Amino acid sequence: MRKQFFWLLVWGVAFAYIEASVVVYLRALYYPHGFAFPVVIAETRMVITELFRELATVIIIWAAASLSYERLQSRAAAFFMMFGIWDIFYYVFLKILLDWPESFSTWDLLFLLPLPWAGPVWAPVLVSIGIIYAGVVVLSHNAEGRFLLFDRRFIIMETVSAAVIILSFLLPGYSVITETVPTSFPWYLFWAGFVTGVAVFLYQMQEGRQQ
């Protein structure tokens, strides 16, 4: 169990460096004086390439999780854990390589699928901490032969929570399309989704239902 965790951690950190290095190259081309909003709109071919690169990133993380575990619950937990590790260390490496972000309140273009996501760095980092925690807890239970029963209510609540968090990123992300500077982050939406998601997960763990 510990050895498996270790190599999943190593994988997440190494892949984060690959992601950060790609961003270093892109910023050298499009933001030679440092990244800032409004975002530079690249040619269509480059945008499509970036969209498929992001999709490939998600597929690669899921493939690594699937190769590590046989059961769907363990695969999902490993996916979320590695995604969180990858995301956090992505910012760690950008700080080392570019001395960016300046602070946790610095705005970033987070994702492009299905539409641009934008928000202050602290928000995705907080989400990553949450999904790492959830992934580690579930995998720890699974390693002991305990597989949790996630009923329909739990799945619906967590899906809604995730959708609200994503919406909080999509709203300011519209500034990318309009080529403007985002002025505010809908923190009330973010915190509503985040707190609900954490509370639902902790309640489920408190119930301790397993199969």
Buried (B, 14 or more C-beta within 10 A) or exposed (E): EEEEBEEBBEBBBEBBBEBBEEBBEBBEEEBEEEBEBEBBEBEEEEEEEBBEEBEEBEEBBBEBBBEBBEEEBBBBBBBBBBBBBBBBBBBEBBBEBBEBBEEEEBBBBBBBEEEBBBBBBBBBBBBBEBBBBBBBBBBEBBEEEEBBEBEEEBEEBBEBBBEBBBBBBBBBBEBBEEEEEBEEBBBEBBBBBBEBBBEBBEEBBEEEEEE
